[in-house]
Structure formats: structure tokens, C-alpha cells
Amino acid sequence: MSEELPNYVQENYAKASKMSLEEWLSINPLPALCEPKLDGIRVFLFKSGDKLVISSKHGAIYTPNSSPKVFAAVPEFTRAPHRMILDGEYVKDEGLHFFDVIQVDDRDLRSLPLTERKKILKEILADTGLELRYKLAKTKEQVLTMKDQEIKKGGEGLMLKDPGSTYGQHNSWLKLKRFDTIDCFIIDYADTPEMERTGVPHSWHLGVYDGTREVNLGKVGAYIEKVDPRKVKIGSVVEVRYNEVTDDLKLREPFIIRVRHDKTPNECLLSQVK
């Protein structure tokens, strides 16, 4: 059964839309439910009786025995139902944060409005500290203020959600990130004098997919200090900050801010910037 869990996560996890805040608000009337945007690994927690298993969308399986650090703050769920599925993220050095509930016993909750699912989640996670905090924003200005507050605290930004949406409802979630960034994969490396001297690439060609077509977004030769260029290899997925996208689909002033081990090249789509 555990082998099937990553497939279940991959096929069922709710996704954020790719649009501007103005576009999103035009189809999702205020108020908006606002959560901190986490910088972690998307996971589902599966409970069946006394057994707990966590699976990521990229195939990782965690159990209390195999990964005690992941479960360090997870209680026995004495108030929880016999079986359940929770949606959340695992953040390194912080632990687990859950923001949605998909199933309770034999009841599929995905058709319920988000506000109703939040009430059920609150009951399940009472006094555990695992529920992700959220607020309601009644105006666009409040949304932008909350985003700025999260960024000032060192966060990544905000996740906006339509309070009345069903789980996985199209275009009902939106990411408001700190910067304009795009996830790309490394197509190839470029020869540079520094590479000839050190043997380590320091300039790379970036790619995304537009359908089945590979699109070259140009070269990047800059990265923040914590990025190790020895770990940026052909096929690696990297998050790239940029100033703008030119008319010929090249990133202007790009630099790598991290290597993403939680994503695959197939998830790097041109629609991120269209």
C-alpha cells in the first residue's frame, strides 16, 4: 500500500494557479483566506488506526520508525478519527504544517467549502501546534499588507485561497511570492575561463517545457552564496529570480537562488511566465 501513496499524492494534491493578483481577484471575490507561503516539501499524512505514514508528491515515504525527526512534533492524535488524510508541508528545521483535510474515515471532504474543511482540521489538530495559521483579507490592500508582513519576517510570501472553494477547484489558490521567480531545469553548461580553471561549471543554459517542446530561456551565471555550483548539474531543477522576460523569451538579469530537489524537469513549464 505504501508504494501507492506517492501516486495518490501526485494525482490529488491541490495546485495553485498561474495568474496575476488582479486576474485572480476577478474570479475569486473577496474575502480571501491568506496563509504564509511555506518553503518546504508538499506532503500528505495518512492515518489508519494507530499507523501514521507521510508521503511526498515525489515518492518519499516517511514513518515514525524510519524518520523520527519528521514525526518529532506529531502527537498520537487522540482526538483524530480512525482514518484520515491531511494536506500540508514539511519544512526543514521547522517540521510539519497542515493546512487542509481531504478525508475522514469513509467521508471524502473535498467537495466541502474550504471554511468547513478548516473547521474540521482545527478539531483534529487542537492543541498540537501543527495547524498553519491563516487570516481573512477583506480588501486587496489587506492582501498586499499581509504579504509585506510575511516577507519582512523572512517568509516567502502568501498563499491566497477562496474560502468557499472545494479542494482542488481550478484557479482557487494563488501564490504571491517575494520575487518574480521561475523553476527551470539545466539544459547544458557553458564553457567559461573559470570552468577551465576549476573544472566546475559557473554558467548554465536554462530550460522549461511548453507542452512537449523544450524552450531555452537563456544563460545564467549568477547565484547566491549558499548555492553550490558543483550541485548544479544537467537535469537539475533550479529556482531563478529574474527582472523580466524579453520578447524572445529570455530571462533578463537571472540568478539562481536555490537548487530544488523537490521538483522534476517535467514540472518546469513556460506557463509560469506567460
Secondary structure, 3 states (H helix, E strand, C coil): CHHHHHHHHHHHCCCCECCCHHHHHHHCCCCEEEEECCCCEEEEEEEECCEEEEEECCCCEECCCCCCCCCCCCCCCCCCCCEEEEEEEEECCCEEEEEEEEEECCEECCCCCHHHHHHHHHHHCCCCCCECCCEEECCHHHHHHHHHHHHHCCCCEEEEECCCCCCCCCCCEEEEECCCEEEEEEEEECCCHHHHHHCCCCCEEEEEEECCEEEEEEEECCECCCCCHHHCCCCCEEEEECCEECCCCCEECCEEEEECCCCCHHHCEHHHCC
